[in-house]
């Protein structure tokens, strides 16, 4: 009987199979660095759907588990092989197969980057509106597996809102066609939605048909200085009530901005004097083409912010007078994660109802002070959809291992607060390995039982991504 390695070599060729060396570790983990080993046995790099099917069937015959892998930009360990699994990388299946401008559809392989999809859509005067910082590396397949959101969820929704069809290889090796180019298809269960956000635990996405839309005629961007977190929410309500079409409403605190400025070597070059405790980045859509429409939108936002300043909701604001200035303001928000990196942040990606944000943050900061003395907490996120990125920064004199151990012990307190405010322990990043022990804070026993039943029905041998999301699904 042939070995798994021999079968995969026959199916893929030696150049598309990694069996040893540093590349095993490179492909074996995403950006989440937990206290688990990185130990893939092989890395398969198929170039066609038929080769993906061959890999899945060979692994099933040999009882070898599979970790589907995209751009490995995830932050929850979902694309990490810890038990000798075969990593199934889609990076060589990266073609944009078709753009239909009339129907506003794009069909691509799972290994196409989100940025490549943006570029292909733009070539036809259209946009794929799911946008986030890792778009240059993140694959469409991975963004579907994690139901990626990003900075424009307030206006455009999540990835699942833009996926019309999928081709998915399941545990039997069969390739299922789920949906397609039809907008209306009311014929029973929408199985496509099961695979969106499933983190590769039910099958591997190999192709997607995506909706596109017309680009907005323009935008107006402002950065606001806000006295406290409660008034950030007040500003959000004011902008909405003013009749402006919000595309994004982001927040970041003084600690985030300070790290961004230090990272740039310009610690004293902040946008406001005196510095502000909180900041809100507001982007509104210009609804009609032309300079007159942009000027009218600019004036409307300026009027709204002037009223907010008179009411004490904000203390200052900077409105971008050009697209270049808009990009500069956005960079203060988009550079936050990179600027925090050297402080080894312990991250939590959570969501609570928008109205509960100030109460939750006050309780969470108090909890940090009680349980993690000496640890600085900084927060940024997407206020418009209730999604916050909570970051705990390593004290300079504390060994990293000790800091990480303290933070892991703190997670249960943090997620209990999330549950008490009717929130989610993962708004964007998924569960993966990182949060599987905490999933019960966001899912009821009945929901967890149903999720296990779906996993058992679609992947009875636990072939795909064992140990991810559901804690009791181990490798075969």
N, C-alpha and C positions, 0 to 999 in steps of 0.2 A: 504494500500500500504506500502511495506517495505521501510525503510530508506536506504540511501546510505551506512551507516555504517553497517547495518544488511546484505545488499547484499554482501559487501566486506568481512565481517566476514564469511559468508557462502561460498564464493569463495576461500578464503585464509586460514581461520582458525585464531583464536585469536592471535597465536604466530607470525603471519606474517602481522599483522596490528597494527600500532601505532596510538593511539587516543588521548594521552595526555602526559604531562610531558616534561622534557628537551629534549628528543629525537626528538620531533617535530621540535625544533629549530635546532638541530644538523643536521637533514636530510633536513631542509628547506632552506639551503643557501650554496653557494659555497665559494671560498676564496675571492671573491670580496665583500668588505664591503662598500656599498654605503649608501646614506641617505634615504633608503627605508625600510619599515618594513619587518620582517621575520615572516610570518603568515600562515603556512600550516594548513589545517583542519585535514588531516589524512596523514599517510605515509603507502603506500602499498608496500610489499616486496614479490612479486611473485617468485615462483621457477620454473615455466614452461611457455612455450609460451601460452598454453591454459589459464593459470591464468592471464597472461597479457591481453589477449583478453577479459576475463571476467571483469577485472577492467575497461578497456576502454569502454566496452558496458554499464556497470553499471553507469559510470560517464556520458556517453552520455545521458542515460535515465534521469538522475537527473540534467542535466545541470551543472555538476561540471567540472571545468577545470583541466587539468593535467599538472604537471611539471615533465618531464622525468629527472631522476637523476642517475648519475654514481658515480665516485669517488669524485665528487664535488671539483676538483682541478682547476676549471675554474676561470678566472680572469675578467669576464665581467658580472657576475650576471645572466647568462643564466639558471642556475640551482637553482634559488632562487624563492620561493613561497611568494608572497606579498599580495595576495587577497583571502586567504582561499582556495587555490587550493589543490588538492590531489597530493602529491609527489609520483611518481611511481619509486621506486628504483630498479635497476637491480642487486644489489650487491649479491643476492643469486642465480643468474644465472651466475655462474662463471666458468663453465667447459670448458676445451679444449676438443672438441668432436672428433677431427680427425687430424692427420698429415699424409700427403701423400708425402713421400720423393721423389718419382719418379717424380710426377707432381709438386713438390715444392709448395704445398698448405697446409694451416692450416684452420680448421673450428672451431669456438669457439662461446660460448655464449657472449652476450654483456657485462656481468659483469666481465669477465676475465680481470685481469689487463694487461697492456702492458708488464710489467715485466714477468708475467706468460707466455705470448705468446713468449717472448724472450727465456725463459727457455725451453719451449716445443720445439721450433725450434732448439735450441742448442743441445738438446738431440738427434737430428737426423743430426747433423752436418750442420745445416742451420741457417739463421738469418732472422728475421723480422727487417728491417733496420730503421724503424721510432723510434727515440730515443730522449728523453727529460728528464729533471730533475725529473718530477713528475711521472715517469713510474711505480714506485712501488705502487702508489695509483690510478693513472688514469686508467679508464676502457677503453677497446677497443670501447665500444659503445659511450662513451663520446668523445674519440679521433676521431671517425668517424663523430659524430655530429658537431665537431668543425674543422674538416679537419686539424688535428694537423700536425705540421711541425717538429721543433726541430733543432738539431745542424748539421744534415747531409743532409739537403734539397739540398744543392749544388750538392751532389753526387747522392742522391736517390729520390729526389722529396718529395711530400706531401703524406699524408695518402691516398687521393683519387687515387694515382697512384698504390697503393698496395691492393686495395679492388676489388676483382673479383665478389663477390656476397653478397647480403644482404637478410635477412628476416626482414620485417618491418610490424608492426601492425599499421594500419591507423585508421582514426576516426570512420569508420564503424565497427571496431572490426575485420575486415578481416586481415589475415596475407599474405602479398604479398611476393612472391619469385622473387627477382630481380637479374638477373644474376645467377651465380653459379660457377661451376668449369671450364667453357669454357673461354679460352683466346680470341677466335674469336666468335663473336655473333652479326652479323651486321643485326639485324632485327627490325629496327625502333628506336624509342626514347630510349635512355639509361636512364631509370627512376631511376636506382640506384644512379646516380650522383646527382639527386635532393635532396636526403636525406643526402648526404655527405656535411657537412658544413651548414646544415639548422638549427642547434642548437635546435633540437627537436621540431620545430614549425610545421612540416608536418606529423609527426608520430614518433613512437619509434622503434629504431633498437633493435632487440632481438637476432640476430645471424649474424655472418660475416664469409665469406670465404676470406682468405687473401693470397696473393702471398708471397713466401719466396725466398731467393736467397742464393748462396754460400757465406760464409764469405770471406772477403779479406785475402790474405795470410799474410798480416802484415801491419804495418803503421809506419810512421816516423813523429814525432811531434816536433815542434819548437815554442818557445815563442820569439817574436821580440819586441825590443824597437823602437818606431817610433816617429819622431819629431812632427808630426801633422796629422790631419785627412786626408788631401789631399794625404799625402804620404802613408797612410794605403791603399788607393785605388791604388796607384802606385805600392805598393808591391804586391797586389792581381794580377794586370796585369802582373807583372814580373814572378810570380810563374807559372801562366798559360802559359805564353809564353815560359817558360823553358821546356815545355813538361811533366810536372809532373801532376799526376792525383789527383786533390784536392778532399778530402773528407769533409773537413770543413775549414772555414776561419772566425774566430771569432775576435771581437775587444772589448776592454774595456779600459776606460780612467783611468787617475791617481786617480781620486776620487773613482772609483770602487775598484781598487787594494788596496788603503789605507784602505777602509772599510773592505775588506777581511782580511788583515793582522791584523787590530785592533780586528776583531772578533775572530781571532785565538790567540790573546794575543802576537803577534809578530810584532808590528808596525814597527820595524827597520829591519825586515828580508826580505826586498824586493829583487827581482831577479836581479835588475840592480842598479849600482852605477855610476853616479848619477841617480836618479829616472827619468822615462820617462813620457812624456805627454800622450802618447798613446801606446797601446800594441796590437799586433796581434798574435793570436794563429793559427798556420798553421798545418794542418794534411794532409799528402799525403799518398796515397795508395801504398803499395808494390804489384806489379802486378803478381809476380811469387813466388812460395814457395821456401824456402831455404835461408840460411845465405848469399849466394852470392848476391841474388836479393835484400835482405834487405840492405846489405852494399852498393850496387850500388845506391839504392834509397837515402840512407842516404848521400852518397857523392854528388849526384846530387842536393839535397836540400841544402847541405852545400855550394856547389859552387854557387848556385843561391843567397843565402843569403850573401855570401862574395861579389858578384858583387853588390848586393843591398846596402851593407854597403859602398863600394867604391864610389857608386854613390850618397850617402847621403840619400838614401831612408829609411834606418834604421841606428840606432847608435850602436846597439848591438843585440845579439841573443844567446839563449840557446837551443841547440839541445838535446833532450832526448836520452840518450845512452841505455836505457832499457825501458821495458814496465812499470816498477814501476815509473821511472822518467816521462814517458809520462802521467801517471795518476796524478802525482803531479802537472804537468803543467796544465792539464785540470781542476784540482780542483780549481785553481786560477780563472778560468772562471765560473765553475759550482757553486761555493760557493757565487757568487755575489749577487743573489737575497736574499738568507738567511741573508747575512751580511748587506744588506741595510734595512732589515725589521724593525729594532728598530728605524730607522729614519722616519718611517711612510711615505714611498715614495708614491707620486702620480705618477702613471705609465701611460705611453702611449706606445702602441705597434703599430708601424707604418712601412710602407714601402714606399720607393721612388725608382725610377730607379737608378741602381748602379752608373751610371755616375753623377747623381745629388747629391749624398750623401754629398760631402764636401760643396757644395753651400747651401744645405738645413740646414746642421748642423750649419754653420756660421750664417745663418739667424735666426735659432731657438734660438741659444744661445743669440743673440742680442735681440730677442723678450723677452726672459726670463729676461734679465737685465733691460729692459724697463718696463715690466709689473709686475715683481715679485722681487722687490729689497729685498736683504737679503736672497734669496732662492738659494741654491746650486743645480746646474743641473749636473747630472752624466749620462753617456751613455754607454751602451754595446749592443752587437747585432751580427747579422749574416751578415757580410759585403758581403759575396758571393751572397746573394739573396736580398740585399737591405733592410733588416729588422733590424730596430733599436728599442731598448727599452729605452725610454726616462724617466728619473726618476728625480722628484723634491723632495728634502729632506726638511723635516720640520726644521725650525730654532729652536734652543733650547728654546728660551724665548717666542716663539709664541704659544698660545693655539692651540690645534689640530683642533678644529672646525673652527677657523679663517683661519688657513693655508689651510684646505680643501676647504673652500669657495673661497679663492683667486685662488686656483688651478682650481676649476671648472669653474670659470669665465674666466680663462686663456685658457681653452681648445679650445674655439672657435678661438682664435688667432692661437693656435698651429695647429689646423686642417685646417685652412685656408691656412697656409704655406704649409702643406702637399698637399692640392689640387693644389696650385700654382706650385708645383713641380711634378704634375701628379702622385701623390702617393695614398696610401690607408690608411684610418684611423685605420684599423685593419689588420695587417699582419698575426697574428697567433691566438689571443685570442678570436676573434669573436666580435659580436655586443652586444648581450644580452640586459640587461637593461642599461648598462653603456654608450654605444655609440649610442643608437638608435636615439637620437636627432641630432647626427652628421653624420648620414649615408649619408645625401645628399651631403656631401663634396666628397664622393667617388662614388656615384651612380647618374646617370642622372634621370630626371623625368620619362623618358621612361622606364628605367630599374626598377625603383621603382614601376611603374604601373604594369609591367609584374610580378614582385615579388608578388604584392598584388593579382594579378589574379591567380597565381599558388596557393597561400595560400587559396584563396576562393574556388578554384576547389577541392583541396585535403582535406580541413578542413573547410567547409562552416560555421560551428557553432563556430569556434574559440576554439576548445576543447584543442588543444596542445599548451602549453607554451605561453599563451596570453601576449601581451605587450612586447614580446621579438623581437628583430631585427626590426620589422615594428611598428612604434610608434602608428599607428591608429588601431591596432588589440587588442582590450580589451577582458577581460574575458566574457564568455557567461552569 
